[in-house]
């Protein structure tokens, strides 16, 4: 009962596409990816000073 098949995944993707539109999805995925990266760095104990993050954003 807890398994998702291909038809269910397609329905979910269509609903997401209708809700957010084609232009917003890449922005959402970019935000999700950066959040995951920050979580991984924090879990490893690699903490950056606040000013070095600004330098990364400029790259």
PyMOL Python script that loads the backbone (N, CA, C, O; Angstrom):
from pymol import cmd

cmd.read_pdbstr("""\
ATOM      1  N   UNK A   1       0.821  -1.202   0.000  1.00  0.00           N
ATOM      2  CA  UNK A   1       0.000   0.000   0.000  1.00  0.00           C
ATOM      3  C   UNK A   1       0.866   1.267   0.000  1.00  0.00           C
ATOM      4  O   UNK A   1       0.421   2.308  -0.486  1.00  0.00           O
ATOM      5  N   UNK A   2       2.069   1.201   0.525  1.00  0.00           N
ATOM      6  CA  UNK A   2       2.922   2.365   0.613  1.00  0.00           C
ATOM      7  C   UNK A   2       3.788   2.592  -0.610  1.00  0.00           C
ATOM      8  O   UNK A   2       4.582   3.532  -0.644  1.00  0.00           O
ATOM      9  N   UNK A   3       3.643   1.741  -1.614  1.00  0.00           N
ATOM     10  CA  UNK A   3       4.492   1.871  -2.798  1.00  0.00           C
ATOM     11  C   UNK A   3       3.850   2.811  -3.812  1.00  0.00           C
ATOM     12  O   UNK A   3       2.631   2.857  -3.980  1.00  0.00           O
ATOM     13  N   UNK A   4       4.728   3.559  -4.480  1.00  0.00           N
ATOM     14  CA  UNK A   4       4.273   4.436  -5.554  1.00  0.00           C
ATOM     15  C   UNK A   4       4.691   3.823  -6.884  1.00  0.00           C
ATOM     16  O   UNK A   4       5.865   3.520  -7.097  1.00  0.00           O
ATOM     17  N   UNK A   5       3.735   3.645  -7.762  1.00  0.00           N
ATOM     18  CA  UNK A   5       4.023   3.132  -9.089  1.00  0.00           C
ATOM     19  C   UNK A   5       4.231   4.266 -10.071  1.00  0.00           C
ATOM     20  O   UNK A   5       4.146   5.438  -9.705  1.00  0.00           O
ATOM     21  N   UNK A   6       4.500   3.923 -11.296  1.00  0.00           N
ATOM     22  CA  UNK A   6       4.745   4.922 -12.327  1.00  0.00           C
ATOM     23  C   UNK A   6       3.521   5.822 -12.564  1.00  0.00           C
ATOM     24  O   UNK A   6       3.700   7.034 -12.691  1.00  0.00           O
ATOM     25  N   UNK A   7       2.295   5.299 -12.629  1.00  0.00           N
ATOM     26  CA  UNK A   7       1.144   6.195 -12.833  1.00  0.00           C
ATOM     27  C   UNK A   7       0.978   7.219 -11.702  1.00  0.00           C
ATOM     28  O   UNK A   7       0.633   8.373 -11.956  1.00  0.00           O
ATOM     29  N   UNK A   8       1.222   6.799 -10.465  1.00  0.00           N
ATOM     30  CA  UNK A   8       1.088   7.725  -9.344  1.00  0.00           C
ATOM     31  C   UNK A   8       2.138   8.829  -9.407  1.00  0.00           C
ATOM     32  O   UNK A   8       1.845   9.992  -9.130  1.00  0.00           O
ATOM     33  N   UNK A   9       3.361   8.456  -9.773  1.00  0.00           N
ATOM     34  CA  UNK A   9       4.436   9.446  -9.881  1.00  0.00           C
ATOM     35  C   UNK A   9       4.129  10.447 -10.983  1.00  0.00           C
ATOM     36  O   UNK A   9       4.363  11.644 -10.814  1.00  0.00           O
ATOM     37  N   UNK A  10       3.612   9.976 -12.101  1.00  0.00           N
ATOM     38  CA  UNK A  10       3.265  10.872 -13.205  1.00  0.00           C
ATOM     39  C   UNK A  10       2.166  11.832 -12.791  1.00  0.00           C
ATOM     40  O   UNK A  10       2.232  13.015 -13.125  1.00  0.00           O
ATOM     41  N   UNK A  11       1.163  11.361 -12.080  1.00  0.00           N
ATOM     42  CA  UNK A  11       0.073  12.226 -11.615  1.00  0.00           C
ATOM     43  C   UNK A  11       0.623  13.290 -10.667  1.00  0.00           C
ATOM     44  O   UNK A  11       0.241  14.456 -10.761  1.00  0.00           O
ATOM     45  N   UNK A  12       1.509  12.903  -9.763  1.00  0.00           N
ATOM     46  CA  UNK A  12       2.099  13.865  -8.834  1.00  0.00           C
ATOM     47  C   UNK A  12       2.899  14.920  -9.583  1.00  0.00           C
ATOM     48  O   UNK A  12       2.808  16.105  -9.264  1.00  0.00           O
ATOM     49  N   UNK A  13       3.681  14.505 -10.571  1.00  0.00           N
ATOM     50  CA  UNK A  13       4.478  15.457 -11.355  1.00  0.00           C
ATOM     51  C   UNK A  13       3.596  16.428 -12.140  1.00  0.00           C
ATOM     52  O   UNK A  13       3.912  17.614 -12.243  1.00  0.00           O
ATOM     53  N   UNK A  14       2.505  15.930 -12.684  1.00  0.00           N
ATOM     54  CA  UNK A  14       1.578  16.801 -13.424  1.00  0.00           C
ATOM     55  C   UNK A  14       0.953  17.823 -12.480  1.00  0.00           C
ATOM     56  O   UNK A  14       0.818  18.994 -12.836  1.00  0.00           O
ATOM     57  N   UNK A  15       0.577  17.395 -11.297  1.00  0.00           N
ATOM     58  CA  UNK A  15      -0.015  18.320 -10.325  1.00  0.00           C
ATOM     59  C   UNK A  15       0.999  19.390  -9.918  1.00  0.00           C
ATOM     60  O   UNK A  15       0.656  20.569  -9.832  1.00  0.00           O
ATOM     61  N   UNK A  16       2.236  18.987  -9.669  1.00  0.00           N
ATOM     62  CA  UNK A  16       3.282  19.948  -9.311  1.00  0.00           C
ATOM     63  C   UNK A  16       3.499  20.935 -10.448  1.00  0.00           C
ATOM     64  O   UNK A  16       3.644  22.134 -10.212  1.00  0.00           O
ATOM     65  N   UNK A  17       3.522  20.441 -11.668  1.00  0.00           N
ATOM     66  CA  UNK A  17       3.710  21.318 -12.826  1.00  0.00           C
ATOM     67  C   UNK A  17       2.568  22.315 -12.949  1.00  0.00           C
ATOM     68  O   UNK A  17       2.800  23.484 -13.258  1.00  0.00           O
ATOM     69  N   UNK A  18       1.348  21.874 -12.712  1.00  0.00           N
ATOM     70  CA  UNK A  18       0.198  22.775 -12.779  1.00  0.00           C
ATOM     71  C   UNK A  18       0.220  23.809 -11.658  1.00  0.00           C
ATOM     72  O   UNK A  18      -0.152  24.963 -11.872  1.00  0.00           O
ATOM     73  N   UNK A  19       0.649  23.407 -10.476  1.00  0.00           N
ATOM     74  CA  UNK A  19       0.660  24.331  -9.348  1.00  0.00           C
ATOM     75  C   UNK A  19       1.742  25.394  -9.475  1.00  0.00           C
ATOM     76  O   UNK A  19       1.481  26.571  -9.230  1.00  0.00           O
ATOM     77  N   UNK A  20       2.945  24.998  -9.853  1.00  0.00           N
ATOM     78  CA  UNK A  20       4.065  25.925  -9.847  1.00  0.00           C
ATOM     79  C   UNK A  20       4.418  26.477 -11.217  1.00  0.00           C
ATOM     80  O   UNK A  20       5.028  27.543 -11.302  1.00  0.00           O
ATOM     81  N   UNK A  21       4.064  25.807 -12.265  1.00  0.00           N
ATOM     82  CA  UNK A  21       4.415  26.267 -13.601  1.00  0.00           C
ATOM     83  C   UNK A  21       5.826  25.845 -13.984  1.00  0.00           C
ATOM     84  O   UNK A  21       6.640  25.509 -13.124  1.00  0.00           O
ATOM     85  N   UNK A  22       6.098  25.866 -15.252  1.00  0.00           N
ATOM     86  CA  UNK A  22       7.382  25.409 -15.768  1.00  0.00           C
ATOM     87  C   UNK A  22       8.556  26.292 -15.396  1.00  0.00           C
ATOM     88  O   UNK A  22       9.687  25.813 -15.325  1.00  0.00           O
ATOM     89  N   UNK A  23       8.313  27.566 -15.158  1.00  0.00           N
ATOM     90  CA  UNK A  23       9.414  28.482 -14.870  1.00  0.00           C
ATOM     91  C   UNK A  23       9.851  28.433 -13.414  1.00  0.00           C
ATOM     92  O   UNK A  23      11.015  28.694 -13.113  1.00  0.00           O
ATOM     93  N   UNK A  24       8.954  28.109 -12.521  1.00  0.00           N
ATOM     94  CA  UNK A  24       9.275  28.112 -11.095  1.00  0.00           C
ATOM     95  C   UNK A  24       9.975  26.833 -10.632  1.00  0.00           C
ATOM     96  O   UNK A  24      10.702  26.861  -9.639  1.00  0.00           O
ATOM     97  N   UNK A  25       9.774  25.734 -11.320  1.00  0.00           N
ATOM     98  CA  UNK A  25      10.319  24.453 -10.874  1.00  0.00           C
ATOM     99  C   UNK A  25      11.849  24.466 -10.802  1.00  0.00           C
ATOM    100  O   UNK A  25      12.386  23.973  -9.810  1.00  0.00           O
ATOM    101  N   UNK A  26      12.591  24.999 -11.787  1.00  0.00           N
ATOM    102  CA  UNK A  26      14.056  25.045 -11.641  1.00  0.00           C
ATOM    103  C   UNK A  26      14.505  25.870 -10.437  1.00  0.00           C
ATOM    104  O   UNK A  26      15.484  25.521  -9.777  1.00  0.00           O
ATOM    105  N   UNK A  27      13.793  26.966 -10.148  1.00  0.00           N
ATOM    106  CA  UNK A  27      14.140  27.777  -8.991  1.00  0.00           C
ATOM    107  C   UNK A  27      13.903  27.002  -7.696  1.00  0.00           C
ATOM    108  O   UNK A  27      14.703  27.086  -6.765  1.00  0.00           O
ATOM    109  N   UNK A  28      12.815  26.255  -7.638  1.00  0.00           N
ATOM    110  CA  UNK A  28      12.526  25.443  -6.458  1.00  0.00           C
ATOM    111  C   UNK A  28      13.576  24.362  -6.256  1.00  0.00           C
ATOM    112  O   UNK A  28      14.008  24.116  -5.130  1.00  0.00           O
ATOM    113  N   UNK A  29      13.989  23.717  -7.341  1.00  0.00           N
ATOM    114  CA  UNK A  29      14.996  22.660  -7.235  1.00  0.00           C
ATOM    115  C   UNK A  29      16.357  23.237  -6.836  1.00  0.00           C
ATOM    116  O   UNK A  29      17.104  22.601  -6.092  1.00  0.00           O
ATOM    117  N   UNK A  30      16.682  24.432  -7.322  1.00  0.00           N
ATOM    118  CA  UNK A  30      17.937  25.071  -6.940  1.00  0.00           C
ATOM    119  C   UNK A  30      17.933  25.368  -5.442  1.00  0.00           C
ATOM    120  O   UNK A  30      18.928  25.130  -4.756  1.00  0.00           O
ATOM    121  N   UNK A  31      16.835  25.876  -4.947  1.00  0.00           N
ATOM    122  CA  UNK A  31      16.721  26.146  -3.514  1.00  0.00           C
ATOM    123  C   UNK A  31      16.797  24.875  -2.687  1.00  0.00           C
ATOM    124  O   UNK A  31      17.427  24.849  -1.630  1.00  0.00           O
ATOM    125  N   UNK A  32      16.156  23.824  -3.171  1.00  0.00           N
ATOM    126  CA  UNK A  32      16.196  22.543  -2.474  1.00  0.00           C
ATOM    127  C   UNK A  32      17.619  21.987  -2.446  1.00  0.00           C
ATOM    128  O   UNK A  32      18.069  21.476  -1.420  1.00  0.00           O
ATOM    129  N   UNK A  33      18.316  22.085  -3.560  1.00  0.00           N
ATOM    130  CA  UNK A  33      19.695  21.603  -3.630  1.00  0.00           C
ATOM    131  C   UNK A  33      20.625  22.377  -2.716  1.00  0.00           C
ATOM    132  O   UNK A  33      21.475  21.781  -2.056  1.00  0.00           O
ATOM    133  N   UNK A  34      20.481  23.688  -2.666  1.00  0.00           N
ATOM    134  CA  UNK A  34      21.342  24.470  -1.780  1.00  0.00           C
ATOM    135  C   UNK A  34      21.026  24.175  -0.321  1.00  0.00           C
ATOM    136  O   UNK A  34      21.924  24.173   0.520  1.00  0.00           O
ATOM    137  N   UNK A  35      19.760  23.925  -0.017  1.00  0.00           N
ATOM    138  CA  UNK A  35      19.392  23.562   1.352  1.00  0.00           C
ATOM    139  C   UNK A  35      20.002  22.229   1.764  1.00  0.00           C
ATOM    140  O   UNK A  35      20.473  22.078   2.891  1.00  0.00           O
ATOM    141  N   UNK A  36      19.993  21.270   0.854  1.00  0.00           N
ATOM    142  CA  UNK A  36      20.588  19.960   1.140  1.00  0.00           C
ATOM    143  C   UNK A  36      22.099  20.095   1.330  1.00  0.00           C
ATOM    144  O   UNK A  36      22.671  19.474   2.225  1.00  0.00           O
ATOM    145  N   UNK A  37      22.742  20.904   0.491  1.00  0.00           N
ATOM    146  CA  UNK A  37      24.189  21.115   0.636  1.00  0.00           C
ATOM    147  C   UNK A  37      24.533  21.753   1.975  1.00  0.00           C
ATOM    148  O   UNK A  37      25.499  21.351   2.625  1.00  0.00           O
ATOM    149  N   UNK A  38      23.754  22.741   2.390  1.00  0.00           N
ATOM    150  CA  UNK A  38      23.998  23.382   3.675  1.00  0.00           C
ATOM    151  C   UNK A  38      23.806  22.389   4.815  1.00  0.00           C
ATOM    152  O   UNK A  38      24.568  22.398   5.783  1.00  0.00           O
ATOM    153  N   UNK A  39      22.798  21.538   4.707  1.00  0.00           N
ATOM    154  CA  UNK A  39      22.554  20.538   5.735  1.00  0.00           C
ATOM    155  C   UNK A  39      23.713  19.555   5.834  1.00  0.00           C
ATOM    156  O   UNK A  39      24.134  19.196   6.934  1.00  0.00           O
ATOM    157  N   UNK A  40      24.232  19.118   4.683  1.00  0.00           N
ATOM    158  CA  UNK A  40      25.363  18.192   4.687  1.00  0.00           C
ATOM    159  C   UNK A  40      26.593  18.829   5.315  1.00  0.00           C
ATOM    160  O   UNK A  40      27.294  18.188   6.098  1.00  0.00           O
ATOM    161  N   UNK A  41      26.861  20.085   4.978  1.00  0.00           N
ATOM    162  CA  UNK A  41      28.009  20.778   5.549  1.00  0.00           C
ATOM    163  C   UNK A  41      27.846  20.941   7.054  1.00  0.00           C
ATOM    164  O   UNK A  41      28.805  20.771   7.807  1.00  0.00           O
ATOM    165  N   UNK A  42      26.646  21.267   7.489  1.00  0.00           N
ATOM    166  CA  UNK A  42      26.413  21.450   8.919  1.00  0.00           C
ATOM    167  C   UNK A  42      26.535  20.125   9.675  1.00  0.00           C
ATOM    168  O   UNK A  42      27.019  20.095  10.806  1.00  0.00           O
ATOM    169  N   UNK A  43      26.100  19.047   9.056  1.00  0.00           N
ATOM    170  CA  UNK A  43      26.180  17.756   9.732  1.00  0.00           C
ATOM    171  C   UNK A  43      27.622  17.256   9.825  1.00  0.00           C
ATOM    172  O   UNK A  43      27.956  16.494  10.732  1.00  0.00           O
ATOM    173  N   UNK A  44      28.469  17.676   8.900  1.00  0.00           N
ATOM    174  CA  UNK A  44      29.883  17.299   8.946  1.00  0.00           C
ATOM    175  C   UNK A  44      30.675  18.196   9.887  1.00  0.00           C
ATOM    176  O   UNK A  44      31.797  17.867  10.270  1.00  0.00           O
ATOM    177  N   UNK A  45      30.093  19.318  10.254  1.00  0.00           N
ATOM    178  CA  UNK A  45      30.774  20.234  11.154  1.00  0.00           C
ATOM    179  C   UNK A  45      31.589  21.284  10.440  1.00  0.00           C
ATOM    180  O   UNK A  45      32.365  21.996  11.077  1.00  0.00           O
ATOM    181  N   UNK A  46      31.438  21.399   9.147  1.00  0.00           N
ATOM    182  CA  UNK A  46      32.157  22.413   8.379  1.00  0.00           C
ATOM    183  C   UNK A  46      31.360  23.708   8.432  1.00  0.00           C
ATOM    184  O   UNK A  46      30.389  23.889   7.697  1.00  0.00           O
ATOM    185  N   UNK A  47      31.781  24.592   9.301  1.00  0.00           N
ATOM    186  CA  UNK A  47      31.056  25.849   9.448  1.00  0.00           C
ATOM    187  C   UNK A  47      31.860  26.962   8.821  1.00  0.00           C
ATOM    188  O   UNK A  47      33.065  27.071   9.046  1.00  0.00           O
ATOM    189  N   UNK A  48      31.187  27.803   8.024  1.00  0.00           N
ATOM    190  CA  UNK A  48      31.855  28.895   7.345  1.00  0.00           C
ATOM    191  C   UNK A  48      31.496  30.207   8.035  1.00  0.00           C
ATOM    192  O   UNK A  48      30.390  30.361   8.553  1.00  0.00           O
ATOM    193  N   UNK A  49      32.425  31.141   8.039  1.00  0.00           N
ATOM    194  CA  UNK A  49      32.079  32.471   8.538  1.00  0.00           C
ATOM    195  C   UNK A  49      31.040  33.119   7.637  1.00  0.00           C
ATOM    196  O   UNK A  49      30.914  32.752   6.468  1.00  0.00           O
ATOM    197  N   UNK A  50      30.305  34.069   8.166  1.00  0.00           N
ATOM    198  CA  UNK A  50      29.203  34.691   7.426  1.00  0.00           C
ATOM    199  C   UNK A  50      29.690  35.418   6.177  1.00  0.00           C
ATOM    200  O   UNK A  50      28.991  35.419   5.164  1.00  0.00           O
ATOM    201  N   UNK A  51      30.877  36.040   6.222  1.00  0.00           N
ATOM    202  CA  UNK A  51      31.341  36.804   5.069  1.00  0.00           C
ATOM    203  C   UNK A  51      31.827  35.922   3.940  1.00  0.00           C
ATOM    204  O   UNK A  51      31.815  36.368   2.792  1.00  0.00           O
ATOM    205  N   UNK A  52      32.257  34.681   4.198  1.00  0.00           N
ATOM    206  CA  UNK A  52      32.736  33.818   3.115  1.00  0.00           C
ATOM    207  C   UNK A  52      31.566  33.310   2.263  1.00  0.00           C
ATOM    208  O   UNK A  52      31.763  32.978   1.094  1.00  0.00           O
ATOM    209  N   UNK A  53      30.366  33.244   2.820  1.00  0.00           N
ATOM    210  CA  UNK A  53      29.208  32.824   2.048  1.00  0.00           C
ATOM    211  C   UNK A  53      28.895  33.852   0.959  1.00  0.00           C
ATOM    212  O   UNK A  53      28.479  33.491  -0.141  1.00  0.00           O
ATOM    213  N   UNK A  54      29.095  35.117   1.267  1.00  0.00           N
ATOM    214  CA  UNK A  54      28.864  36.166   0.271  1.00  0.00           C
ATOM    215  C   UNK A  54      29.818  36.018  -0.895  1.00  0.00           C
ATOM    216  O   UNK A  54      29.445  36.285  -2.038  1.00  0.00           O
ATOM    217  N   UNK A  55      31.051  35.595  -0.626  1.00  0.00           N
ATOM    218  CA  UNK A  55      32.031  35.417  -1.668  1.00  0.00           C
ATOM    219  C   UNK A  55      31.634  34.250  -2.580  1.00  0.00           C
ATOM    220  O   UNK A  55      31.864  34.303  -3.788  1.00  0.00           O
ATOM    221  N   UNK A  56      31.037  33.193  -2.006  1.00  0.00           N
ATOM    222  CA  UNK A  56      30.592  32.064  -2.819  1.00  0.00           C
ATOM    223  C   UNK A  56      29.450  32.475  -3.750  1.00  0.00           C
ATOM    224  O   UNK A  56      29.380  32.014  -4.889  1.00  0.00           O
ATOM    225  N   UNK A  57      28.568  33.329  -3.274  1.00  0.00           N
ATOM    226  CA  UNK A  57      27.437  33.760  -4.088  1.00  0.00           C
ATOM    227  C   UNK A  57      27.884  34.568  -5.298  1.00  0.00           C
ATOM    228  O   UNK A  57      27.197  34.577  -6.319  1.00  0.00           O
ATOM    229  N   UNK A  58      29.011  35.241  -5.203  1.00  0.00           N
ATOM    230  CA  UNK A  58      29.513  36.046  -6.315  1.00  0.00           C
ATOM    231  C   UNK A  58      30.077  35.204  -7.444  1.00  0.00           C
ATOM    232  O   UNK A  58      30.162  35.677  -8.577  1.00  0.00           O
ATOM    233  N   UNK A  59      30.469  33.958  -7.159  1.00  0.00           N
ATOM    234  CA  UNK A  59      31.085  33.088  -8.170  1.00  0.00           C
ATOM    235  C   UNK A  59      30.115  32.660  -9.210  1.00  0.00           C
ATOM    236  O   UNK A  59      30.479  31.926 -10.129  1.00  0.00           O
TER     237      UNK A  59
END
""", "prot")
cmd.dss("prot")
cmd.show_as("cartoon", "prot")
cmd.util.cbc("prot")
cmd.orient("prot")
